[in-house]
Amino acid sequence: MIRSMTAFARHSSQQDWGSLVWELRSVNHRYLEPSLKLPEAMRALEPAMRDKLRKQLSRGKVECGLRLHIQSQHASEQLNINQSLLAQVISASEAIQQQLQQPAPLDALQLMQWPGVLEESTLDNDALQQQALEAFQIALTQLNESREREGAELKQIIVQRLDAIDAITASVREQMPQILAAQKTKIQERMAELAAELNPERVEQEIVLLAQKADVDEELDRLVTHVNEVRRVLKKGGACGRRLDFLMQELNREANTLSSKAIVSDSTQAAVELKVLIEQMREQIQNIE
């Protein structure tokens, strides 16, 4: 599967205490470069997150952001009663009042003010981190799915350019015998116009030299070989962006050589079209993982 390095994913997870929202963005980069933006209470997740990213992504600059929304009834200011301690305080108060001549009734507000009777309810941080990590995995899966969808589109674009290169290569190969024959006739006609003493052997040598200079069979063969290799790499999939980029350099080298050997405008135009197609592929490949 071909994957693009450009993608976005957003996942919201609803919990009994509130919700958490992950947003993941990735763009093309030479290596894998994570950027994590977490609440202070979630900093402990960084090692596990980086490990997941390394195992599931090969390249790209990936920004991961987490937002927590805690409902008020679960916020840290909510208070709970320590029933055990309250019972001890009441028991002690009643014992003391029995020894007083004019005991006063127990005051609930004073009981609440006793240290430890009221407890602040806090979220289970370990459970919260586990929930956040599980939600992160879902968001990461969505990010990969998005990268694969865009990668499939990039593959189609590249395959279309490869088909066009095959067509141009086949056309140039088919035209070369006629091109060389036309050049041979052109040389002979020019020599005749000069009304010079013609040495048939010398003319034939010039024609042979021209044919050798204009021979592009090797370049066409290498173009076909490189195109076939690009197709093979695309079919295999995986993290192949660097390999494809190298093949674009090789294709461009052959196109330049073809251009330098062009002896007619049709060959020159074919070389230009090849270079345009190769550059279009190279631009798309910059986004492939």
MIMIVEX-71712 format. One record per residue (C-alpha): residue number from 1; residue in three letters; x, y, z negated. Coordinates in steps of 0.25 Angstrom, whole numbers, plus 5000, padded with zeros to 4 digits. Example, Ala and Ser with C-alpha at 12.3 -4.5 7.8 and 13.67 -1.06 7.14 Angstrom:
2
+-----+---------+------+------+------+
! num ! residuo !    x !    y !    z !
+-----+---------+------+------+------+
!   1 !     ALA ! 5049 ! 4982 ! 4969 !
!   2 !     SER ! 5055 ! 4996 ! 4971 !
+-----+---------+------+------+------+
This chain:
289
+-----+---------+------+------+------+
! num ! residuo !    x !    y !    z !
+-----+---------+------+------+------+
!   1 !     MET ! 5000 ! 5000 ! 5000 !
!   2 !     ILE ! 5005 ! 5014 ! 5004 !
!   3 !     ARG ! 5004 ! 5024 ! 4993 !
!   4 !     SER ! 5004 ! 5039 ! 4994 !
!   5 !     MET ! 5011 ! 5047 ! 4983 !
!   6 !     THR ! 5000 ! 5058 ! 4984 !
!   7 !     ALA ! 4988 ! 5055 ! 4975 !
!   8 !     PHE ! 4979 ! 5059 ! 4964 !
!   9 !     ALA ! 4971 ! 5052 ! 4953 !
!  10 !     ARG ! 4962 ! 5056 ! 4942 !
!  11 !     HIS ! 4956 ! 5047 ! 4931 !
!  12 !     SER ! 4947 ! 5050 ! 4920 !
!  13 !     SER ! 4945 ! 5041 ! 4908 !
!  14 !     GLN ! 4934 ! 5042 ! 4898 !
!  15 !     GLN ! 4936 ! 5038 ! 4884 !
!  16 !     ASP ! 4928 ! 5038 ! 4871 !
!  17 !     TRP ! 4937 ! 5050 ! 4866 !
!  18 !     GLY ! 4936 ! 5058 ! 4879 !
!  19 !     SER ! 4943 ! 5056 ! 4893 !
!  20 !     LEU ! 4957 ! 5056 ! 4899 !
!  21 !     VAL ! 4960 ! 5061 ! 4914 !
!  22 !     TRP ! 4972 ! 5057 ! 4922 !
!  23 !     GLU ! 4976 ! 5064 ! 4934 !
!  24 !     LEU ! 4988 ! 5058 ! 4943 !
!  25 !     ARG ! 4994 ! 5065 ! 4955 !
!  26 !     SER ! 5005 ! 5060 ! 4964 !
!  27 !     VAL ! 5013 ! 5066 ! 4975 !
!  28 !     ASN ! 5024 ! 5062 ! 4984 !
!  29 !     HIS ! 5038 ! 5061 ! 4977 !
!  30 !     ARG ! 5051 ! 5054 ! 4980 !
!  31 !     TYR ! 5050 ! 5046 ! 4967 !
!  32 !     LEU ! 5040 ! 5043 ! 4956 !
!  33 !     GLU ! 5039 ! 5056 ! 4947 !
!  34 !     PRO ! 5028 ! 5055 ! 4936 !
!  35 !     SER ! 5023 ! 5068 ! 4929 !
!  36 !     LEU ! 5015 ! 5065 ! 4917 !
!  37 !     LYS ! 5006 ! 5076 ! 4910 !
!  38 !     LEU ! 5000 ! 5070 ! 4898 !
!  39 !     PRO ! 4994 ! 5075 ! 4885 !
!  40 !     GLU ! 5004 ! 5075 ! 4873 !
!  41 !     ALA ! 4996 ! 5063 ! 4867 !
!  42 !     MET ! 4998 ! 5055 ! 4879 !
!  43 !     ARG ! 5013 ! 5057 ! 4881 !
!  44 !     ALA ! 5016 ! 5042 ! 4877 !
!  45 !     LEU ! 5009 ! 5038 ! 4890 !
!  46 !     GLU ! 5021 ! 5043 ! 4898 !
!  47 !     PRO ! 5029 ! 5030 ! 4898 !
!  48 !     ALA ! 5018 ! 5021 ! 4902 !
!  49 !     MET ! 5013 ! 5031 ! 4913 !
!  50 !     ARG ! 5026 ! 5032 ! 4919 !
!  51 !     ASP ! 5027 ! 5017 ! 4919 !
!  52 !     LYS ! 5014 ! 5015 ! 4926 !
!  53 !     LEU ! 5018 ! 5026 ! 4936 !
!  54 !     ARG ! 5031 ! 5019 ! 4939 !
!  55 !     LYS ! 5025 ! 5006 ! 4941 !
!  56 !     GLN ! 5013 ! 5011 ! 4950 !
!  57 !     LEU ! 5020 ! 5022 ! 4958 !
!  58 !     SER ! 5033 ! 5023 ! 4966 !
!  59 !     ARG ! 5034 ! 5037 ! 4970 !
!  60 !     GLY ! 5027 ! 5051 ! 4968 !
!  61 !     LYS ! 5026 ! 5062 ! 4959 !
!  62 !     VAL ! 5014 ! 5058 ! 4950 !
!  63 !     GLU ! 5008 ! 5068 ! 4940 !
!  64 !     CYS ! 4999 ! 5061 ! 4929 !
!  65 !     GLY ! 4991 ! 5070 ! 4920 !
!  66 !     LEU ! 4982 ! 5066 ! 4908 !
!  67 !     ARG ! 4971 ! 5074 ! 4902 !
!  68 !     LEU ! 4963 ! 5070 ! 4889 !
!  69 !     HIS ! 4949 ! 5075 ! 4886 !
!  70 !     ILE ! 4946 ! 5071 ! 4871 !
!  71 !     GLN ! 4931 ! 5073 ! 4867 !
!  72 !     SER ! 4929 ! 5082 ! 4855 !
!  73 !     GLN ! 4923 ! 5070 ! 4847 !
!  74 !     HIS ! 4936 ! 5063 ! 4848 !
!  75 !     ALA ! 4945 ! 5075 ! 4847 !
!  76 !     SER ! 4955 ! 5075 ! 4835 !
!  77 !     GLU ! 4947 ! 5085 ! 4827 !
!  78 !     GLN ! 4936 ! 5075 ! 4825 !
!  79 !     LEU ! 4936 ! 5070 ! 4810 !
!  80 !     ASN ! 4933 ! 5056 ! 4804 !
!  81 !     ILE ! 4931 ! 5053 ! 4790 !
!  82 !     ASN ! 4940 ! 5043 ! 4783 !
!  83 !     GLN ! 4930 ! 5035 ! 4776 !
!  84 !     SER ! 4939 ! 5028 ! 4767 !
!  85 !     LEU ! 4946 ! 5040 ! 4762 !
!  86 !     LEU ! 4933 ! 5047 ! 4760 !
!  87 !     ALA ! 4928 ! 5036 ! 4751 !
!  88 !     GLN ! 4940 ! 5037 ! 4742 !
!  89 !     VAL ! 4938 ! 5052 ! 4741 !
!  90 !     ILE ! 4924 ! 5050 ! 4737 !
!  91 !     SER ! 4927 ! 5039 ! 4727 !
!  92 !     ALA ! 4938 ! 5047 ! 4721 !
!  93 !     SER ! 4929 ! 5060 ! 4720 !
!  94 !     GLU ! 4918 ! 5052 ! 4713 !
!  95 !     ALA ! 4927 ! 5046 ! 4703 !
!  96 !     ILE ! 4932 ! 5060 ! 4700 !
!  97 !     GLN ! 4918 ! 5066 ! 4699 !
!  98 !     GLN ! 4914 ! 5055 ! 4689 !
!  99 !     GLN ! 4924 ! 5061 ! 4679 !
! 100 !     LEU ! 4919 ! 5076 ! 4681 !
! 101 !     GLN ! 4909 ! 5082 ! 4672 !
! 102 !     GLN ! 4902 ! 5089 ! 4684 !
! 103 !     PRO ! 4905 ! 5082 ! 4696 !
! 104 !     ALA ! 4903 ! 5089 ! 4710 !
! 105 !     PRO ! 4896 ! 5082 ! 4721 !
! 106 !     LEU ! 4906 ! 5077 ! 4732 !
! 107 !     ASP ! 4908 ! 5087 ! 4743 !
! 108 !     ALA ! 4909 ! 5081 ! 4757 !
! 109 !     LEU ! 4917 ! 5092 ! 4763 !
! 110 !     GLN ! 4927 ! 5091 ! 4752 !
! 111 !     LEU ! 4928 ! 5076 ! 4754 !
! 112 !     MET ! 4930 ! 5079 ! 4769 !
! 113 !     GLN ! 4942 ! 5088 ! 4765 !
! 114 !     TRP ! 4949 ! 5077 ! 4758 !
! 115 !     PRO ! 4962 ! 5074 ! 4766 !
! 116 !     GLY ! 4960 ! 5062 ! 4775 !
! 117 !     VAL ! 4945 ! 5061 ! 4773 !
! 118 !     LEU ! 4943 ! 5067 ! 4787 !
! 119 !     GLU ! 4951 ! 5061 ! 4798 !
! 120 !     GLU ! 4954 ! 5066 ! 4812 !
! 121 !     SER ! 4950 ! 5056 ! 4823 !
! 122 !     THR ! 4961 ! 5054 ! 4833 !
! 123 !     LEU ! 4961 ! 5047 ! 4846 !
! 124 !     ASP ! 4969 ! 5034 ! 4847 !
! 125 !     ASN ! 4981 ! 5039 ! 4854 !
! 126 !     ASP ! 4985 ! 5025 ! 4858 !
! 127 !     ALA ! 4972 ! 5022 ! 4864 !
! 128 !     LEU ! 4971 ! 5035 ! 4871 !
! 129 !     GLN ! 4985 ! 5033 ! 4878 !
! 130 !     GLN ! 4980 ! 5019 ! 4882 !
! 131 !     GLN ! 4968 ! 5025 ! 4888 !
! 132 !     ALA ! 4976 ! 5035 ! 4895 !
! 133 !     LEU ! 4986 ! 5025 ! 4901 !
! 134 !     GLU ! 4974 ! 5017 ! 4906 !
! 135 !     ALA ! 4968 ! 5029 ! 4913 !
! 136 !     PHE ! 4982 ! 5033 ! 4919 !
! 137 !     GLN ! 4983 ! 5019 ! 4925 !
! 138 !     ILE ! 4969 ! 5021 ! 4932 !
! 139 !     ALA ! 4973 ! 5035 ! 4937 !
! 140 !     LEU ! 4987 ! 5029 ! 4942 !
! 141 !     THR ! 4979 ! 5018 ! 4949 !
! 142 !     GLN ! 4970 ! 5029 ! 4956 !
! 143 !     LEU ! 4982 ! 5037 ! 4960 !
! 144 !     ASN ! 4988 ! 5024 ! 4966 !
! 145 !     GLU ! 4975 ! 5022 ! 4974 !
! 146 !     SER ! 4975 ! 5036 ! 4979 !
! 147 !     ARG ! 4990 ! 5034 ! 4983 !
! 148 !     GLU ! 4986 ! 5022 ! 4991 !
! 149 !     ARG ! 4975 ! 5028 ! 4998 !
! 150 !     GLU ! 4983 ! 5040 ! 5003 !
! 151 !     GLY ! 4994 ! 5030 ! 5006 !
! 152 !     ALA ! 4985 ! 5022 ! 5015 !
! 153 !     GLU ! 4982 ! 5035 ! 5022 !
! 154 !     LEU ! 4996 ! 5039 ! 5024 !
! 155 !     LYS ! 4999 ! 5025 ! 5029 !
! 156 !     GLN ! 4989 ! 5027 ! 5040 !
! 157 !     ILE ! 4995 ! 5040 ! 5044 !
! 158 !     ILE ! 5008 ! 5034 ! 5045 !
! 159 !     VAL ! 5003 ! 5022 ! 5053 !
! 160 !     GLN ! 4997 ! 5031 ! 5063 !
! 161 !     ARG ! 5010 ! 5038 ! 5065 !
! 162 !     LEU ! 5017 ! 5025 ! 5067 !
! 163 !     ASP ! 5007 ! 5021 ! 5077 !
! 164 !     ALA ! 5010 ! 5034 ! 5085 !
! 165 !     ILE ! 5025 ! 5031 ! 5084 !
! 166 !     ASP ! 5023 ! 5017 ! 5089 !
! 167 !     ALA ! 5015 ! 5023 ! 5101 !
! 168 !     ILE ! 5026 ! 5034 ! 5104 !
! 169 !     THR ! 5037 ! 5023 ! 5103 !
! 170 !     ALA ! 5030 ! 5014 ! 5113 !
! 171 !     SER ! 5027 ! 5025 ! 5122 !
! 172 !     VAL ! 5042 ! 5030 ! 5123 !
! 173 !     ARG ! 5047 ! 5016 ! 5125 !
! 174 !     GLU ! 5037 ! 5014 ! 5136 !
! 175 !     GLN ! 5041 ! 5027 ! 5143 !
! 176 !     MET ! 5056 ! 5025 ! 5142 !
! 177 !     PRO ! 5058 ! 5017 ! 5155 !
! 178 !     GLN ! 5050 ! 5027 ! 5163 !
! 179 !     ILE ! 5058 ! 5039 ! 5156 !
! 180 !     LEU ! 5071 ! 5033 ! 5159 !
! 181 !     ALA ! 5067 ! 5030 ! 5174 !
! 182 !     ALA ! 5062 ! 5044 ! 5175 !
! 183 !     GLN ! 5075 ! 5049 ! 5170 !
! 184 !     LYS ! 5083 ! 5040 ! 5179 !
! 185 !     THR ! 5075 ! 5046 ! 5191 !
! 186 !     LYS ! 5077 ! 5060 ! 5186 !
! 187 !     ILE ! 5092 ! 5058 ! 5186 !
! 188 !     GLN ! 5093 ! 5052 ! 5200 !
! 189 !     GLU ! 5084 ! 5063 ! 5206 !
! 190 !     ARG ! 5093 ! 5074 ! 5199 !
! 191 !     MET ! 5105 ! 5068 ! 5205 !
! 192 !     ALA ! 5099 ! 5067 ! 5218 !
! 193 !     GLU ! 5095 ! 5082 ! 5218 !
! 194 !     LEU ! 5110 ! 5086 ! 5215 !
! 195 !     ALA ! 5113 ! 5079 ! 5228 !
! 196 !     ALA ! 5126 ! 5074 ! 5221 !
! 197 !     GLU ! 5134 ! 5062 ! 5224 !
! 198 !     LEU ! 5127 ! 5052 ! 5216 !
! 199 !     ASN ! 5134 ! 5041 ! 5209 !
! 200 !     PRO ! 5123 ! 5030 ! 5207 !
! 201 !     GLU ! 5132 ! 5024 ! 5195 !
! 202 !     ARG ! 5133 ! 5037 ! 5189 !
! 203 !     VAL ! 5118 ! 5040 ! 5190 !
! 204 !     GLU ! 5115 ! 5026 ! 5184 !
! 205 !     GLN ! 5125 ! 5029 ! 5172 !
! 206 !     GLU ! 5118 ! 5042 ! 5169 !
! 207 !     ILE ! 5104 ! 5035 ! 5169 !
! 208 !     VAL ! 5110 ! 5024 ! 5160 !
! 209 !     LEU ! 5115 ! 5034 ! 5151 !
! 210 !     LEU ! 5102 ! 5041 ! 5151 !
! 211 !     ALA ! 5095 ! 5028 ! 5148 !
! 212 !     GLN ! 5104 ! 5025 ! 5136 !
! 213 !     LYS ! 5102 ! 5039 ! 5130 !
! 214 !     ALA ! 5087 ! 5038 ! 5132 !
! 215 !     ASP ! 5086 ! 5024 ! 5127 !
! 216 !     VAL ! 5077 ! 5025 ! 5115 !
! 217 !     ASP ! 5073 ! 5010 ! 5113 !
! 218 !     GLU ! 5081 ! 5009 ! 5100 !
! 219 !     GLU ! 5074 ! 5021 ! 5094 !
! 220 !     LEU ! 5061 ! 5016 ! 5099 !
! 221 !     ASP ! 5064 ! 5002 ! 5093 !
! 222 !     ARG ! 5068 ! 5009 ! 5079 !
! 223 !     LEU ! 5055 ! 5017 ! 5079 !
! 224 !     VAL ! 5047 ! 5005 ! 5081 !
! 225 !     THR ! 5055 ! 4998 ! 5070 !
! 226 !     HIS ! 5053 ! 5010 ! 5060 !
! 227 !     VAL ! 5038 ! 5011 ! 5063 !
! 228 !     ASN ! 5037 ! 4996 ! 5060 !
! 229 !     GLU ! 5044 ! 4997 ! 5047 !
! 230 !     VAL ! 5035 ! 5009 ! 5043 !
! 231 !     ARG ! 5023 ! 5000 ! 5046 !
! 232 !     ARG ! 5029 ! 4989 ! 5038 !
! 233 !     VAL ! 5032 ! 4998 ! 5026 !
! 234 !     LEU ! 5018 ! 5004 ! 5026 !
! 235 !     LYS ! 5012 ! 4990 ! 5027 !
! 236 !     LYS ! 5020 ! 4986 ! 5015 !
! 237 !     GLY ! 5016 ! 4998 ! 5007 !
! 238 !     GLY ! 5022 ! 5001 ! 4993 !
! 239 !     ALA ! 5031 ! 5012 ! 4990 !
! 240 !     CYS ! 5037 ! 5014 ! 5004 !
! 241 !     GLY ! 5037 ! 5029 ! 5005 !
! 242 !     ARG ! 5053 ! 5030 ! 5005 !
! 243 !     ARG ! 5054 ! 5019 ! 5015 !
! 244 !     LEU ! 5044 ! 5025 ! 5025 !
! 245 !     ASP ! 5051 ! 5039 ! 5023 !
! 246 !     PHE ! 5064 ! 5032 ! 5028 !
! 247 !     LEU ! 5057 ! 5026 ! 5040 !
! 248 !     MET ! 5052 ! 5039 ! 5044 !
! 249 !     GLN ! 5067 ! 5044 ! 5044 !
! 250 !     GLU ! 5070 ! 5032 ! 5053 !
! 251 !     LEU ! 5059 ! 5035 ! 5062 !
! 252 !     ASN ! 5062 ! 5050 ! 5063 !
! 253 !     ARG ! 5077 ! 5046 ! 5067 !
! 254 !     GLU ! 5072 ! 5037 ! 5079 !
! 255 !     ALA ! 5063 ! 5048 ! 5083 !
! 256 !     ASN ! 5074 ! 5058 ! 5083 !
! 257 !     THR ! 5083 ! 5049 ! 5091 !
! 258 !     LEU ! 5071 ! 5047 ! 5101 !
! 259 !     SER ! 5070 ! 5062 ! 5103 !
! 260 !     SER ! 5085 ! 5063 ! 5105 !
! 261 !     LYS ! 5085 ! 5053 ! 5116 !
! 262 !     ALA ! 5072 ! 5058 ! 5123 !
! 263 !     ILE ! 5075 ! 5062 ! 5138 !
! 264 !     VAL ! 5061 ! 5066 ! 5142 !
! 265 !     SER ! 5050 ! 5074 ! 5135 !
! 266 !     ASP ! 5041 ! 5062 ! 5132 !
! 267 !     SER ! 5052 ! 5056 ! 5124 !
! 268 !     THR ! 5054 ! 5069 ! 5116 !
! 269 !     GLN ! 5040 ! 5070 ! 5114 !
! 270 !     ALA ! 5039 ! 5056 ! 5109 !
! 271 !     ALA ! 5050 ! 5058 ! 5099 !
! 272 !     VAL ! 5044 ! 5071 ! 5094 !
! 273 !     GLU ! 5030 ! 5064 ! 5092 !
! 274 !     LEU ! 5038 ! 5053 ! 5084 !
! 275 !     LYS ! 5045 ! 5063 ! 5075 !
! 276 !     VAL ! 5031 ! 5069 ! 5072 !
! 277 !     LEU ! 5025 ! 5056 ! 5068 !
! 278 !     ILE ! 5037 ! 5052 ! 5060 !
! 279 !     GLU ! 5036 ! 5065 ! 5052 !
! 280 !     GLN ! 5021 ! 5064 ! 5050 !
! 281 !     MET ! 5024 ! 5050 ! 5044 !
! 282 !     ARG ! 5035 ! 5055 ! 5035 !
! 283 !     GLU ! 5026 ! 5066 ! 5029 !
! 284 !     GLN ! 5016 ! 5055 ! 5025 !
! 285 !     ILE ! 5027 ! 5046 ! 5020 !
! 286 !     GLN ! 5031 ! 5057 ! 5010 !
! 287 !     ASN ! 5019 ! 5054 ! 5002 !
! 288 !     ILE ! 5020 ! 5038 ! 5002 !
! 289 !     GLU ! 5025 ! 5032 ! 4990 !
+-----+---------+------+------+------+
